[in-house]
Every structure is written in C-alpha cells, then in structure tokens.
Amino acid sequence: MNLLHKELSYQIIGVLFKVHTKLGGGYQEKYYQRAIALELKRQDISFQEQVPVDLSYEEERIGKYYLDFVIENKIVLEIKAAPHFHNKDIKQVLSYLKKAGLELGILANFTKEKLEFRRILKGKN
C-alpha cells in the first residue's frame, strides 16, 4: 500500500513525538504550536502557520478561519490539546483540506497522558 506523502508524514509525526516528549501533556494548544514551529524550523521543513482561509456562503464571504499549519504545501496539520478526539475535529480537518485543495491532513492531539494522531485523507473518512 502506498501512503500519500509517506516520508513527509513520518517527519511530521517525529516532530510531534519529539515535542510531546520534551513538553509532556497538559499545556494549552498554543504552546504546542509554538514548539512544533520551532522544531519544524530546526529540521528545515518548510511550513506556513495560521494560514487564513475564507469561509463563504453562496459566493459571499461570511468569515475566516485559520489552518494551524500547512507543511510543504502538501499536508494540513491541525493541533488539539483535549482529552480525546471528537468527530467534529475530523470534520474540521476534512473541511480544511477541501478549502486548501490538499489531499492529506494530520490531526494531532496532545493529551495529558500521550500524543494521539490520525492521518486524514480527503474523501476517505
């Protein structure tokens, strides 16, 4: 089975585990985002942070939301710091993929006890 963006996915997941190992659990999402950004820079992985995306209704802009990370213009990385994943988190990543025109997202959750992650393919969940 061929995984989409296999090597880059492994690099990202390695970054996530390193951040969780160094920081542990229990912090707010923004601190994990900052640490991830630092580690992505250290590993020379190109990324954009807090990427704005317009939300429209019948061709009219009604708002804006922000993608946590777009990595190498290939993968959306969404960060959470909650007790567990929710279905709404997965739906959120799927909508981000659609708006960003990308195929793969990684949803990462920094719980108090462990790091959870899930690869999400557009149209496959």
N, C-alpha and C positions, 0 to 999 in steps of 0.2 A: 504494500500500500504506500503510495506517495503522499506525504504530508505537504500541504501548501506552506511555503516559506519555512521549511524544516529547520535549517541551520539558524536563521534569524530568530525563530521561535525559541530554540534551545538557548540562545544567547540571552534573550529577554527573560526567560524563566530562571536562568542562572543569576541574572541581576536581581530578580525578585527574591530568590532564596538568600542571596548574599545580604540584601537589605534586611530581610526578616531575621536572619541570624545575628546581624550586628545590632539591630534596634530591639528585637523582640516584639511582643504584642502589646496592645493597649493604648497606642497613640492615636491621635486624630489623623485622618486621611491626608491632610496637607503635609504632615511631616514625612510620611512615606513617599509622597510625590516628590518632595524636595530631595530626599535621599536617592530615589530612583533616578532623578535628573542628574545628580552628581555622579552616580555610578555609570549611567549611560555615557556621559562625557568622558569619564576615565577609561571606558572601554572603546572609545571612539566609534560609538554607534550614533548615527545621525537621527535626530528627532525634532519634532515640534511639540510644544507644550501649550496646553489651554487653547486649542485650536477652535476658533469661533465658527459656528455653523448656524445659518439662518433657519428658522422654523417658519413654514408658510402654510397658509390655508387658502385654497383656490387662487393661487398665484399672488397672494398678498402676504407680505412679511408680517408675522404676528409676534415674533420674538427671536431669541438667540440662545443657544446653549453651547457648551464648551466640551470638547473631547479632551480628556486628561493628557493623552499622548498620541501622536501619530509617529510611528517609528519607520524610518527609511521610506516614507510614503507607501508603505505596504501593509502595516499592521496597526490597528487601533488598540491601545492599551488603556483599559478602564480600571481604576483603583477604587477599592472599597475598604472600609475598616468597620466591620459589623460582625455580629455573632455568626452569621452564615449567609450564603447566597439566597436571594429571592428570585422568583420568576421575573419580576419587574426589572431586575438587574440584567438578566439575559436579554429581555425585550429591548432594554435601553441600548445595549451594545449592538443588537441587530439593527435598530433604527440608525445608530451612528454609522454603521457600515454602509447602509443604504445611502445616507446623505453624503458620506465621504467618498462613495464609489469604490470602496475596497471590499475584499472578499473575506479577510480574516481579522478577528478580534481576539484579544486575550483579556479575560476578566479575572482580576486578582483581588483576593480578599485577605487582608491582614487581620486575622482573628487574634484574640489574646493567647491562644494556645499554639496556633500553626498558621502556615500560609496555605491558602486554597487557591487554585487557579483552574481556569477552564478555557480551552480553545473554542471559539465560536465561529462557525462558517456561515456566511450569508446564505440564506435559503436552505440550510441543512438542519436547523434546530426547531 
